[in-house]
Amino acid sequence: MAISKTEKVTGYEIRMNDGEDATLYIQSVTTWDDPDDNDLPMTKGTSRSLTKTTTTVTYNETTGERTESKAATDISGESQMIQDICAIIWA
């Protein structure tokens, strides 16, 4: 049988930043399981944060000049619940 992977959000926290958009902190547990494998299930807890914009910094190879660009954070891979929370706190 194949290994199945599931992720469950176990908590989240919204932090307001002075003069900036809120940050969403997400805690989750990922479980890998195969009923035919006695060493499974295996679980791993993780945390991550999402901000409204993502900043990318690049450097010119010749001059070393720093360029910074901002773009909306892509949350399309997040669960609908997380997308809904982001839509509310970043409105």
DOTOR-620711 format. One record per residue (C-alpha): residue number from 1; x, y negated, z negated; residue in one letter. Coordinates in nm, 2 decimals. Layout:
% residues N
> i_xx_yy_zz_aa
> NUM_X_Y_Z_A
...
//
This chain:
% residues 91
> i_xx_yy_zz_aa
> 1_0.00_0.00_0.00_M
> 2_0.11_-0.36_0.05_A
> 3_0.22_-0.60_-0.21_I
> 4_-0.04_-0.87_-0.28_S
> 5_0.04_-1.22_-0.39_K
> 6_-0.20_-1.45_-0.57_T
> 7_-0.15_-1.80_-0.72_E
> 8_-0.37_-1.94_-1.00_K
> 9_-0.36_-2.30_-1.11_V
> 10_-0.34_-2.29_-1.49_T
> 11_-0.34_-2.66_-1.56_G
> 12_-0.28_-3.00_-1.43_Y
> 13_-0.21_-3.35_-1.56_E
> 14_-0.26_-3.69_-1.41_I
> 15_0.00_-3.95_-1.50_R
> 16_-0.06_-4.31_-1.42_M
> 17_0.25_-4.50_-1.33_N
> 18_0.28_-4.88_-1.39_D
> 19_0.19_-5.05_-1.06_G
> 20_0.22_-4.73_-0.86_E
> 21_-0.01_-4.45_-0.75_D
> 22_-0.08_-4.17_-1.00_A
> 23_0.12_-3.85_-1.00_T
> 24_-0.04_-3.51_-1.02_L
> 25_0.15_-3.24_-1.21_Y
> 26_0.04_-2.89_-1.15_I
> 27_0.11_-2.57_-1.35_Q
> 28_0.05_-2.23_-1.19_S
> 29_0.12_-1.86_-1.22_V
> 30_0.20_-1.65_-0.92_T
> 31_0.14_-1.27_-0.94_T
> 32_0.28_-1.00_-0.71_W
> 33_0.11_-0.66_-0.74_D
> 34_0.09_-0.32_-0.58_D
> 35_-0.11_-0.05_-0.74_P
> 36_0.13_0.21_-0.62_D
> 37_0.44_0.05_-0.78_D
> 38_0.49_0.11_-1.15_N
> 39_0.73_-0.20_-1.18_D
> 40_0.45_-0.43_-1.08_L
> 41_0.27_-0.66_-1.15_P
> 42_0.53_-0.93_-1.18_M
> 43_0.44_-1.29_-1.26_T
> 44_0.62_-1.62_-1.24_K
> 45_0.51_-1.95_-1.39_G
> 46_0.59_-2.27_-1.19_T
> 47_0.52_-2.64_-1.21_S
> 48_0.53_-2.90_-0.94_R
> 49_0.43_-3.26_-0.88_S
> 50_0.25_-3.44_-0.60_L
> 51_0.27_-3.81_-0.53_T
> 52_0.07_-4.01_-0.27_K
> 53_0.38_-4.08_-0.06_T
> 54_0.69_-3.89_0.02_T
> 55_1.02_-4.09_0.06_T
> 56_1.28_-3.97_0.31_T
> 57_1.63_-4.11_0.30_V
> 58_1.87_-4.07_0.59_T
> 59_2.22_-4.21_0.65_Y
> 60_2.37_-4.31_0.98_N
> 61_2.67_-4.09_1.05_E
> 62_2.88_-4.37_1.20_T
> 63_2.80_-4.66_0.97_T
> 64_2.68_-4.49_0.66_G
> 65_2.38_-4.72_0.67_E
> 66_2.09_-4.60_0.45_R
> 67_1.74_-4.58_0.60_T
> 68_1.44_-4.51_0.38_E
> 69_1.10_-4.42_0.52_S
> 70_0.77_-4.33_0.35_K
> 71_0.49_-4.12_0.47_A
> 72_0.17_-3.98_0.32_A
> 73_0.23_-3.65_0.13_T
> 74_0.09_-3.35_0.32_D
> 75_-0.14_-3.17_0.09_I
> 76_-0.32_-2.96_0.35_S
> 77_-0.16_-2.64_0.21_G
> 78_-0.30_-2.70_-0.14_E
> 79_-0.62_-2.55_-0.27_S
> 80_-0.94_-2.75_-0.21_Q
> 81_-0.96_-2.83_-0.58_M
> 82_-0.61_-2.99_-0.57_I
> 83_-0.70_-3.18_-0.25_Q
> 84_-1.01_-3.31_-0.41_D
> 85_-0.82_-3.43_-0.72_I
> 86_-0.56_-3.61_-0.50_C
> 87_-0.84_-3.78_-0.30_A
> 88_-0.99_-3.92_-0.62_I
> 89_-0.67_-4.03_-0.79_I
> 90_-0.52_-4.18_-0.47_W
> 91_-0.83_-4.36_-0.35_A
//
